[in-house]
Structure formats: structure tokens, C-alpha cells
Amino acid sequence: MNRFACRGGAVSAVATLLSTPKAGKELRTDVKTKSNEAVRYVSNLRTEGVDLKEQITKTSKEGAALIKELSTDIKESIESWKKTVEPPIKRIFRNT
């Protein structure tokens, strides 16, 4: 969720609270409650965003390491295959 959506939600909540006919004390209590809820919500979003960023960083590092390992394994397999097929190929060319 982007900042504009959060701000829009907060503005809508305040507008709704202010447009509803309530006593002053009740209105102040509602505004304070909604304000505290909004602060908690934004704080949770921030925490989840940081957690997500850390997870993405970790996953990308692990992926890079796996790709490097896979690349090494493939190179080794190709070299092994070349050594295996080299003698038969030499025999074929000698016989022709």
C-alpha cells in the first residue's frame, strides 16, 4: 500500500468522525482511538516492509549462491563428459 492510500484512509476516517453527530467528549475519544489505530497500522506496515526487504535480500543471496554452484556443477559435468567421449572420437577419426 502506498503513502497516498494511507493518507487517504486517514483523511476519510477523520472526515467520517467529524461529520457524524456526536457529543464533544465522545468525538474526541473516537478521534484518539482512530488515531492510535492508524499509528499502530502504519507501524505494522513499516515493520512488515523491513521484514520483507530482509527476506528478499536473503533469498536473492541464496539464489545467487545456488546459481553459482549449479554453474560449477554443469561445467564439471561437461568436462567429465568430454573426457569420456574423447577416446571414442579419436578412435573413430583414426579408423577413417
C-alpha positions as CSV (number, residue, x, y, z in Angstrom):
1,M,0.0,0.0,0.0
2,N,1.4,3.4,-0.9
3,R,1.6,6.5,1.2
4,F,-1.3,8.2,-0.6
5,A,-3.6,5.3,0.2
6,C,-2.7,5.5,3.9
7,R,-3.2,9.2,3.9
8,G,-6.5,8.9,2.0
9,G,-7.7,6.3,4.6
10,A,-6.7,8.6,7.5
11,V,-8.5,11.6,5.9
12,S,-11.6,9.5,5.2
13,A,-11.6,8.3,8.8
14,V,-11.3,11.8,10.2
15,A,-14.0,13.1,7.8
16,T,-16.3,10.4,8.9
17,L,-15.7,11.0,12.5
18,L,-16.2,14.8,12.2
19,S,-19.4,14.5,10.1
20,T,-21.1,12.2,12.5
21,P,-23.3,13.9,15.1
22,K,-21.7,13.0,18.5
23,A,-21.0,14.7,21.7
24,G,-17.6,16.5,22.0
25,K,-16.2,14.1,24.5
26,E,-17.3,11.1,22.5
27,L,-15.9,12.6,19.3
28,R,-12.5,13.3,21.0
29,T,-12.4,9.7,22.3
30,D,-13.2,8.4,18.8
31,V,-10.6,10.6,17.2
32,K,-8.0,9.5,19.7
33,T,-8.9,5.8,19.3
34,K,-8.8,6.0,15.5
35,S,-5.6,8.0,15.6
36,N,-3.9,5.3,17.8
37,E,-5.2,2.6,15.4
38,A,-3.7,4.4,12.5
39,V,-0.4,4.8,14.2
40,R,-0.3,1.1,15.0
41,Y,-1.3,0.2,11.5
42,V,1.4,2.3,9.9
43,S,3.9,1.0,12.4
44,N,3.0,-2.6,11.5
45,L,3.3,-1.7,7.8
46,R,6.7,-0.4,8.4
47,T,7.8,-3.4,10.3
48,E,6.4,-5.8,7.7
49,G,8.1,-3.8,5.0
50,V,11.5,-4.1,6.7
51,D,10.9,-7.8,7.2
52,L,10.0,-8.2,3.6
53,K,13.1,-6.3,2.4
54,E,15.3,-8.5,4.6
55,Q,13.7,-11.7,3.3
56,I,14.1,-10.6,-0.3
57,T,17.8,-9.8,0.3
58,K,18.4,-13.1,1.9
59,T,16.5,-15.0,-0.8
60,S,18.4,-13.2,-3.6
61,K,21.8,-14.0,-1.9
62,E,20.8,-17.7,-1.5
63,G,19.6,-17.8,-5.2
64,A,22.9,-16.3,-6.4
65,A,24.9,-18.8,-4.4
66,L,22.7,-21.7,-5.8
67,I,23.2,-20.4,-9.4
68,K,26.9,-20.2,-8.9
69,E,27.0,-23.7,-7.5
70,L,24.8,-25.0,-10.4
71,S,27.1,-23.4,-12.9
72,T,30.1,-25.0,-11.4
73,D,28.4,-28.4,-11.4
74,I,27.4,-28.0,-15.0
75,K,31.0,-27.1,-16.1
76,E,32.3,-30.1,-14.2
77,S,29.8,-32.4,-15.8
78,I,30.7,-31.1,-19.3
79,E,34.4,-31.6,-18.6
80,S,33.7,-35.1,-17.4
81,W,31.6,-35.9,-20.5
82,K,34.3,-34.5,-22.8
83,K,36.9,-36.8,-21.1
84,T,34.5,-39.7,-21.5
85,V,33.8,-39.2,-25.2
86,E,37.3,-38.1,-26.3
87,P,38.8,-41.6,-26.6
88,P,36.0,-43.0,-28.8
89,I,36.1,-39.9,-31.0
90,K,39.8,-40.3,-31.5
91,R,39.3,-43.9,-32.5
92,I,36.6,-43.0,-35.0
93,F,38.9,-40.5,-36.7
94,R,41.8,-42.9,-36.7
95,N,39.8,-45.5,-38.4
96,T,38.5,-43.2,-41.2
